Amino acid sequence: MALIVPSVIFPCTLTYSEIKPQFRVRVHRVGGSDSLLSSNSVSVDEGASFNGQKEKNEILIGEDTAEKEENKGSISGGNGRLKSRTEKNWVKDAVSKDLELFWDDGYGTKTVKNYLEEAREIIEPDGGPPRWFCPVECGKPLKNSPLLLYLPGLDGVGLGLTLHHKALGKVFAVRCLHIPVYDRTPLEGLVNFIEETVRHEHASSPKKPIYLVGDSLGGCLALAVAARNPKIDLVLILSNPATFFSRSPLQPLIPVLEALPEGLCNAVPYLLSCIMGNPVEMAMANIEFRLPPRLQIEQLSANLIGFLPHLSALADIFPKETLVWKLKLLNSAAAYANSHLHAVKAEVLVLASRKDNMVPSKDEAEYLQSSLQYCTIRFFKDNGHALLMEGRYSLLSIIKGAGKYRRSNKQDILSDFVPPSMSEFKYCFDEILGLLRLAGSYAAFSTLDDGKIVRGLAGVPDEGPVLLVGNHMLMGLETAAIVEAFLREKNLLIHGVAHPMLFNGRLGPLNITTQVDWLQLMGAVPVTGSNFFKLFSSKSHVLLYPGGGREALHYKGEQYKIIWPEEPEFVRMAARFGATIVPFASVGEDDLSHMALDYHDLLKIPMVNDFIRDFLSKAVRVRGEGKREVSDGELFFPALIPKIPTGRIYSLFGKPIKTKGKEELLQQKGEANEIYMQVKSQVRRNMDYLLKKRKNDPYRGILDRTLYRALYSPLSDIPSFDP
């Protein structure tokens, strides 16, 4: 719900330059012709504006006719997402073919101030019924992008995605619902209008999902539409959906507001906004988190003060009659949604703020998860009710991290993968993994074709397919460092294959700030044969740990022990596609943490024993119980005690082993096993080499690294030993 006001103001030492608002949208009216709803200026890339320029109207509900003809067909089996699809074009139509690594998603360029400016403009021509519009800044989406319909909160303006327009517009055809301030369309009318659009789009493109992003009141509307259309492939993204409005502190205010005189009612929107949003989080939207704390505070103060001249727009959005009407509408929508939850068959992702003062969103999210068939939760501990207007998290990043982005009936890990943007890369490795990066201070080495070992990744082939095969350190601490190194140095995305348990929600409701979502956002996929096939077919770089979870969650005394299965399956798979195998080893876990309790120690604690047994009984297994050395039937997270980092993480990538031209030979078990043993012995030799050479690293200690970093270079450029 986009209703905001800063309730805390910091001293301001920076000046805030005022920029004339420039906002334009294209609109589709319900039951009528298209029109423009805008000011007479439109923003362009170079920052100039053209006053009085007119734009040709287009029908926004629908897509290119030729594209629709390609997608026509019927869907059976209930909700469309459950049906399998033909995958002959999945490589050709991959998003990553059109969207490069580190693309500009525009996140951090807009703030709540922009929302208030644009809201004042869009509510001026207020005649007419509810309508759809597409912000011009969303741009033209990539081919075959699914439709995203944004359903606003109490404000009804439809600009609640202001911070996210540019990013979403790359991979979605975005349409936003605008409910005019003085419109009094009842609940049934709004649901019918949205439903009509959904059915029209589904009939035109039946093989595509339709995304409904519902914010507060919009979340209730999205659930209502989904309940009435269980056979249409819908994906609901619900931001604090207010289905628990009956427990809201606003509930008793409805009769009080009706009795208030007009003069006092003008102040009500300001008061309500204090409990609906976290002003500090809103002001953080465009602040660079890598700035020194002093500059962050100065910019935060400037942003908060910058809101003030625009707060009067709240009174225009919420006159007395409108506010009372919207609260009653929300009350009815929440009751309708709750009574029809049993009929919702769509995929649902609930975004719940733990500091929501308007509704108990945490309890609401847990209730929805227990009531809906396909529901996932993401919690946000520092955010208020107006989550989508608050900084730190891009909505597209949340959708991608939760594994909810797809362009057809069934998600494809490769063709639907959206490469990380520059803002995601910075936030993931500087903010989320910042402490680990500082503690580990990763140093990578590689081996050239002539056997020479060099600092960096020059010895790893740039052209795929490439299979990187190595040992897991405790908890897989080296994985993120390896992915980052390839992104920074070679501009290559490494697809790590990981245990399916990380992707299926068995670890419980996860916050977007956890490493699991961000690893998926950076290309991690579940380890399956079909995923290997797709990745190698697209000539990708794949990161594989044959020891899997057993090696990553090893026991006491097993550090730097190679725990691999006996079968050389990855050699045969690599040879089938002529992939180059690069063995590598990583060391450094003993410098970062101490294992206090391993799996066997935890089983000796009575209550913990019961919890572990229950957890493992429901876990997804990649390997069976027969191969005891690598079985994942006895895996659990050990209890660790962090150390003051006396060392760092090192990896050495060995001499590449080419399989191209040996495809038929390596399909034979004996030849494949010979290559397998060669890879395993290289990993062992590389590990011994690193354990010996790291003693000569003058910057192995964190104090030495910190001093060097302060004087000379960034963290990624700190020297190491001479190979």
Buried (B, 14 or more C-beta within 10 A) or exposed (E): BBBBBBBEEBEBEBEBEEEEBBBBBBBBBBEEEBBBBBBEBBBEEEEEBEEEEEEEEEEBBBBEEEBBEEBEEEBEEEBBBBBEBEBEEBBEBBBBEBBEBBBEBBBBBBBBBBBBBBBBBBBEBEEBBBBBBBBBBBBEBBEBBBBBBBBBBBBBBBBBBBBBBBBBBBBBBBBBBBBBBEBEBEBEBBBBBBBBBBBEBBEBBBBBBBBBBBBBBBBBBBBBBBBBBBEBBBBBBBBBBBBBBEEBEBBEBBEEBBEBEEEEBBEBBBEBBBBBBBBBBBBBBBBEBEEEEEEBBBBBBBBBBBBBEBBEBBBBBBBBBBBBBBBBBBBBBBBBBBEBBEEBBBBBBBBBBBBBBBBBBBEBBBBBBEBBEBBBBBBBEBBBBBBBBBBBBBBBBBBBBBBBBBBBBBBBBBBBBBBBBEBBBBBBBBBBBBEBBBBBBBBBBBBEEEEEBEBBBBBBBEEBBBBBBBBBBBBBBBBBBBBBBBBBBBEBBBBBBBBBBBBEBEBEBBBBBBBBBBBBBBBBBBBEEEBBBBBBBBBBBBBBBBBBBBBBBBBEEBEBEBBBBEBBEBBBBBBBBBBBBBBBBBBBBBBBBEBEBBBEBBBEEEEBEEEBEEBBEEBEBBBEEEEEEBBBBBBBBBEBEEEEBEBBBBBBBBBBBEBEEBBEEBEEEEBBBBBBEBBBEBBBBBBEBBBEBBEEBEBBBBEBBBEBBEEEEEBBEBBBBEB
